Amino acid sequence: MNRLLYNIVLHTLAAPFLAAYYTPLIIFGGKYRRSLGGKLGRLPSDFQPEQLPRPRVWFHAVSVGEVMALVPLVKALKDLEPGAVILVSTGTETGQHTARESIVQADGIFYLPLDFPAFVNPVVERIRPDLFVLMETELWPNLIHRLKKSGTKVVLANGRISDRSFPRYKKLKRFFSPTLQHLDLFLMVSQVDGSRIAAMGAPEERIHVTGNTKFDAVSAQTPVESEAQIKSILDLEASSRVLVAGSTHPGEHEIVLDAYNMLVKTFPDLILVIVPRHVEKTSYVLSCIKARNMASPFLRSSAHYGERRNGRRVIVWDQTGELFQVFSIASVVFMGGSLVPKGGQNIMEPAVWGKAVFFGPSMEDFRDAREILIRSGAGKEVSGLKELAEGIRQVLSDPERAGHLGAKGRHEMLGHAGSARKNAELLVRLIKTS
């Protein structure tokens, strides 16, 4: 990217906008206070990177999804190069929390500074990594420039370019191309993503298609105690039929509730667990329920205070970090971010539990998993309310067939693991050539 133009825009337009938008949220809402210091280039006081041995490998994962994709890659790298120092930065507070819980091999976890030279340069100077790995599609020109100036090898791992962003990236090729020239390797999820990054200006000889580490991430999960724990929280019987609507967005909450109201006419004992993508949308979900004259739902958070479900059939899961475990109790799943143009949410997670999964047409961010599930019969695309309700009705009417197809989908999903090892081997090779 033309860094001069980038920095002019960054300092004259982006900085005032960011200050105007975030300052009230920080002062009056208390949001982002934990990450503010890190965003401004301050490392944790107990983190002294200058004292760490080498090689130092710095991974950056924006939020929860990228962190979970990173977990198997870090493990594979440590298996191949046990002496490597692992450093992890995140962009969000939820990502930071997940990283601290999930990446036990990390020697340091911190927030990525905003891409202003005044914030980025001192952090890079203190860490001086041998290798810097960006997860998925994070291109920060000032950060990458400073890393290369300090002699760091830079890699894009688990790289993907969504259908929505590609036209924009392609139009801005002459701005992105100089930054892409700085990267040493592009480890892309699919051939499509490899072709797209090349069209944006990445050198073709540095592009490798290595698959999606999220397959490795989900294959390492499914703890056996999850189902019993979730059933205990909700007082569910072994025979309970449960529709889980995961990571739903506005526009989908309504469709799910309407589909549920259609389905309970045939399955009066059906339980709905709706898990909004953003927990702050809980009040909106509650207003949608009220607008349909439905009985007040059970809130997951109320279980912390000893409240029981007491027969309520609609549950709003107003707590983050538990959706993967919630899928364990599902008879059938609808995955959100797909009936609205959001690119889809992670359908691998319910699939690895062996569940039948429904989703809308917007699944650009999970093209590979979508194809696997449709091919196996464990997943089905629906266009709206009527197709969703009818598809779920068929699954609930024939649970034996649904279980068989779900098991087939799980088997095929697990068969695509192995990307983490491929990525790690290429990273180790790059470290050794430093």
Secondary structure as UniProt FT lines:
FT   HELIX           3..9
FT   HELIX           10..14
FT   HELIX           15..24
FT   HELIX           25..29
FT   TURN            31..32
FT   HELIX           33..39
FT   TURN            40..41
FT   TURN            45..46
FT   HELIX           49..51
FT   STRAND          56..61
FT   HELIX           64..80
FT   TURN            82..83
FT   STRAND          85..90
FT   HELIX           93..102
FT   TURN            104..105
FT   STRAND          108..111
FT   HELIX           117..127
FT   STRAND          131..135
FT   HELIX           141..149
FT   TURN            150..151
FT   STRAND          153..159
FT   TURN            163..165
FT   HELIX           166..171
FT   HELIX           173..181
FT   STRAND          185..188
FT   HELIX           191..199
FT   TURN            200..201
FT   HELIX           204..206
FT   STRAND          207..209
FT   HELIX           213..219
FT   TURN            224..225
FT   HELIX           226..234
FT   TURN            238..239
FT   STRAND          242..248
FT   TURN            250..252
FT   HELIX           253..263
FT   TURN            264..266
FT   TURN            268..269
FT   STRAND          271..276
FT   HELIX           279..281
FT   HELIX           282..291
FT   TURN            292..293
FT   STRAND          298..299
FT   HELIX           300..305
FT   TURN            310..311
FT   STRAND          314..316
FT   HELIX           323..326
FT   HELIX           327..329
FT   STRAND          332..335
FT   TURN            338..341
FT   HELIX           348..352
FT   TURN            353..354
FT   STRAND          357..359
FT   HELIX           364..366
FT   HELIX           367..376
FT   STRAND          379..381
FT   HELIX           385..397
FT   HELIX           399..414
FT   TURN            415..416
FT   HELIX           419..432
//
